């Protein structure tokens, strides 16, 4: 592999430096590095970050290749600046055996656009009745560390306790989709003023908060790790903050869309805004931003949920829940967190690379931008402004809530172990 010199980039938003990539690793970081025979990338004014890591991606393969494939999903990830994604288990068949997680792992290796770390199901078939082959999935070639029934909640407290006890043996983590099913039957949107005015079934905040409260107590009881998926309410923030104050091993993520969008958008009845958990209130959005800033929420995760147009271009009640997010995540974080002064770029690297890699126990990612480290890197032009046009997405699906919205920032280059996957904003 040839050498690449990234010239004049602001590493983690700091002083402009040069970064020399030699093969798969960073060879040198500092001012005035001689180019020699290296390919030069002029990066004046741009921010250099470690490659982004997503803890929560739906790649849909196997089974729903009409929505997304591992190849198209990893292309979308690379365009968004990600060098690693964790693929959720709610595929067809469900990723509840060593065979299925190994299939997804191999497809990721073949795609070559980013690393794919499969997430294993907690229960067989996501049915919440019997533990899946957690140990076998951990022992497989995929080396699964994160387990989740995402899309469904592990609502049985005994099953959840057993899962937490089981994964403790190999330093795994259970990532919980916190949704008490009995409290959300028929729910279509956040329960509140807007749902009452629209006459849509309400999804109360307590349905999320009650499960989180139970699960942080269970994690503390068994001394295991629990991770809260797509936290969405101010009350959930307070429970996680309390659990962390006790020293319990609890982590949490927030999605870009929950940092920006509110339930007021549901007044349009546009199903692109239908998502699980639902868009919440402005007060919730502000609480989530503050919690991400102070570290109560550990990381940003996209919950990239692609759907074919027929599952979204329909009446609200019949529409599928979810939205794509890999290609716009960093721009939304720049708008909501950087440009509001809540995070600097070094903290963005922490919340979108270092911490998610650490939670997922993902080697080789979330590493410092320094000599000897793997050359997993993302170059961002923060001055860019542009309208979101899903027609240009690398993802197979187009269900973005940001169509026509101006967002800041653009990933210009992504490097996976020294190889450019994105050059000048386009797939290499």
N, C-alpha and C positions, 0 to 999 in steps of 0.2 A: 504494500500500500504506500502511496506517495505521502509526502509531508504537506501539511496545510498550515499556513500562518494566518491567524485571525488578527488583523492589525487595528489597534486603537479602540478596542471594545471596553466599555465600562463593566468590569467584572463585578457582578452582584450590585451594580449601580454605583460603584466607587470610582476611583481614578482610572483614566484610560490606560490600558496596558495591551501588550501583544501576547498572544497565546499560540504556542507552536505545538501542533499535533504531529506525532510521528507514529504511524501505524495505528494501533488501537488505543494509545495512551497519550496523555498530555506530557510533552517533553520539557517544556519551559514556559514560565509565566513571568512577564516583566516588561519594562519599557525598552524600546529600541532593539528588539531581536532581529538579527539579520535573516532575510528571507532565504538566501541560498537557492536551493532548487525546489523550494516549497511553492505550492499554489497559494496565492495571496487572496484573502477575503478582506476587502476594505470595510471596516465596521465602525467608522467614526460616528459617534453619537448614539450608537446602539448599545443595548444591555446584553451582557453575556451571563446566562444562568446555567446551572446544571440541568441536564435533561429532565423534563417534568415527568412525574410519576402519578398515574391515576389509580386510586384504590377501588374504583367502582365504575366499570365499563360493561355494557351489554354488547357482545359481539354477535349474538344470535345463532352462531354456528356451533354445533349442528342443529338443523331442524327448521330454522326460519331464515334461510338464505335470501328470501325475498326482501327482508328488512336490512340485513347486513351480513357480511362474511368476515372471517378473520382477516382476509386480505384487505377488503375495503375499509374495515374498521381501523386496522393498523395504519393504513394510508391517511385516514382522517386524523389519527393520533399524531402521526409525524407532522402533518400540516399544522396541528395545534401546538407543536413543540414538545410532545411527549416522546420519551424514549422507552417507557415501560407502562403497560396497563395491566390491571388485574381483571380477568374476564369472569363475570358472574355466572352462577351455576344454572340459572333458569332457562336452559336450552331444551331441545327435544331430540334425543333423550336427555333427561336431567343429568348434570355432571355430579353424580352421586357414587361413582365407582372409579377405580384406578384407570380402567380402560377409557372412559370418556374424558377424564382430565388429561390423560396422556395424548389423546387425539387432539384436543385443543392446543396443548403444549407444542405438539409437532407442527400443527398448522401455523402457529406463531413463528416457529423456527423457519418454516418455508417462506413465510411472507416477507421477512427481512426488513420491514419498515420500523418495527419497534419490538421489544421483548414482550411476550405475552405470558403472564403468570396466572394459571387457572385458579379460580376459587371453587372449593368443593361445597356441595350441599351439606347442610347439617343433618337433614333427615331424608330418608328414602323417598324419592319422588316429590320432594318439598311438601309432603303431606303432614308433617308434624307428628307422626305417630311412632317412628322407629329411627334410631340413629343410623346414618349412612356409614359407609366404610371409611371412617375418618383416618384411622391408622394406615390403612392400605393406600389411601390417596397421598398421605404424607410420605410413605415409603416409596411411592411411584417415581418415575423419571421426572414428573412434574414437581415433586417436592412441595406439595400443597401445605401452606401454613395458615391460610385464611379460609374460614368456612362460613357460609351464609345461605339462608333460604330466601334471600332478597326477592321482593315481589310478594312474599308472604312472611308473616311473623312466626317465629317459634313461640307460640302463645302458651304452650304447656310448660309450667314452671319446672316440673320434674325432668322433662326432656331437656330443657335449657340447662338445668343444673348438671345433668349427666354429660352434656356436650362440653360445658366449661371444665368439668373434671377430666374428661378424656383428653382434650387438646392441651391441657396443662403439662402432660407427660412429654410433649415434644415442642413446647414453647409456641403452640398455635394460638389463634385468637378466633373467637366467634364474633362475627359482624352481624348485628341484629337490625332487622327492619322493624322498627318499633311501631306497631299498629295493633291495638287490641281489636280483634275482628268483630266482636259483638257490639262494640261502640261505633263501628264504621259501616254497618250493613246499609247498603243503598246510598252511601255517601258519594257525593259528586264534587264537592269543593269544601273549602274551609268553612267551618260553622261560625257564623257571625252575622254582622249587619247585612253584608252583601248577599249571603245565602238566604237570609230571611226575606230580603226584598225580591230576589229572583225566584224564590220558591224551589230552590235546589236542595237536595239532601245534604245536611251539614256533617262535616268531618271534624269533631271537636279536638282541641289541642290535648285534652286529657287522654285521648286514645293513644297518643304518642308518649306522653309524659308518664303515664302509669306503668307502661312496659319498661321504660328507661329506669324508673325508680326501682322496680322489681329486679331488673337485671344488674344494676350496679351493686345492689345488696347481695345478690347471688354470687357475683364475681368476687366480692369481698369475702363472702363466707367460705368459698372454696379456694381462694387465693389464685385466681386465674385471670386471664385477660379478656375483656369485652370491649368491642368497638361499636359505636353507635353510628349506623348509616344515616345519611341525609337528614341530620337534625334540623328541625324547622320552626320551633317555637321558642319564645322567650322563657317559658317555664322549663322547657328541656334544658336550656342553657343553665338555669339555676341549679337543676338537679345534678348535671355533670360537674358544675363548679363545686358544689357541695361534696360530691364523691371524690373529686381530685384533692379537695382540702383535707380529706381523711387519709390521703396517700394511697388510695385504691388504684388498681391498674385499669383505668378507664380512659379510652380515647374516643374522639368523635370527629365527624366530618360534616361539612356543609357544601351544598352545591352552588355553582355560580348563579343559577336562576333564583334560588332562595335568597341570595344576596342583593338581587336587583328588582325582581318582579313581585307584585302584590296581587291579592285576590280581586282588586278593583278591575283588573283586566278581564275577569270572567264575565263582566257585564257585556262584553262583545259577543259572548257565546261562541267564540272561536275555539274549537277543540285543541288547537295548538297549545293552549294554556292549561289543558287538563293534564295533571301530573300527580304522582304519588310519591311522597306526601304532597298535599295540595299547596298552591301558593297561599301564603298567609298574609297578615296585615302589615302595614308600614311599621308599626311598633315592633313586630317580630323581626322584620328585616333589619332594623337598626340595632336590635339586641344581638342578632347573629353577627353583624359586622363588628360590633364591639367585642364579642366573644372570640371571634377569629383574631382580632387585633391583640387581645390580652392573653391569648394562648389557651383559653378554656376549650375552644374548638381547635383541634390540632391541625386540621388540613382541609384543603379544598378537594373535592372529588366530583367528577362530572355527572355521574349517574346517566351517562350517554345511553339513551333509550330509543334506538331507531325503530320507526314503523313505516310500512308502505303507505302510499297516499290513501288507499281505500280504507285504512284503519283510522285515518285522521280526518279525511275530507268527507265528513258525515255529520249527522246531528250530534249534539254534545253528549247525550246520554249513551249513545252507542259507541262513542269514540274510545280508542285505547288510551291509556295513561302513559305519559312519558314524552321526552323531547331530546333531540340530539344536542351534544354539548362539547365534544372534543375540540372542534375547530374554533370555538368562540370563547372557551373557558378563560384563557389568559387575558383576553381583551376585557371581559366582564370584571375580572379581578383588578385589572388596571383602573377601570372606571370607578368601581365601588370602593376599592381599598387604597390604591396608590394615589389617585388624583384627589381623594378626600383627605389624604394625609394620615390615614390609619395604619398603613404599612409602607415601609420602604422596600426597595427591590431585594435587599438581602433577606428581609422577612418573607417576601413572596417565595424566594428560593426555599426557605425553611418550610412554608406551608404547602408548597406544591411539588417539592422534590425530597428534601431531607426527611421530613416527618412521615410522609406516606411510605417511603422506602423503608424506614425504620419499623413502622407498624406492620408492614407486610413482610419484614425480615428479608428484603430483597437485596441480595449482594450485587455490588457493581453499580448500583444506582443511588442517587441522593448523596453523592460524594462531593467533597470540596473541589473547586476549580483550581487545582494546583498540580505541580509536577509529580508524575508517577501515578496519577489517578486515571481511571478509564475516561476516554474522550467521549462521554455522553453529554452533549452540550446543546443549548438552545440560544439562538441569537435573535433579539427582539428589537424592532424599531418602534420606540414608544411615541414618536412624533406622528406616526401615521394615523390618519383618520379615514374611515371608509364605511360605506353602507353594506350591510350584510346581504349577500345574494346567494341563497342556497343552491341556485343553479350551478354554481362553481364548486360546490362541496365535493370532497373526495369520498365522503360517506355515501352509501347507497340510498339513504333516506334523506328527506328534506324537511322533517318536522321540527324546524327551529322557531322559537318564539321571537327571534330577533330580526326576522326578514324586514328589510327596509330601514332598520334602525342603524344609526351611526354609532360605531364603537371605535375606541382608540386602540392603537398598537397593532403590530403585525409580526408574526414569526417570519423572519427572512431565511434563516438557515437552521436545520436540525442535523446533528451529527450523532450517529449510533456507533459507538466504539470506533471513532475516527472516520467513519464513512458517511458522506453527506446523504441524507434521505430527503432533505428539502434544500433547494438552492434558489435564492431570490424569490422566495414565497411559493415556489412550485415544486411538486414532487420530482426528485432526481431520477 
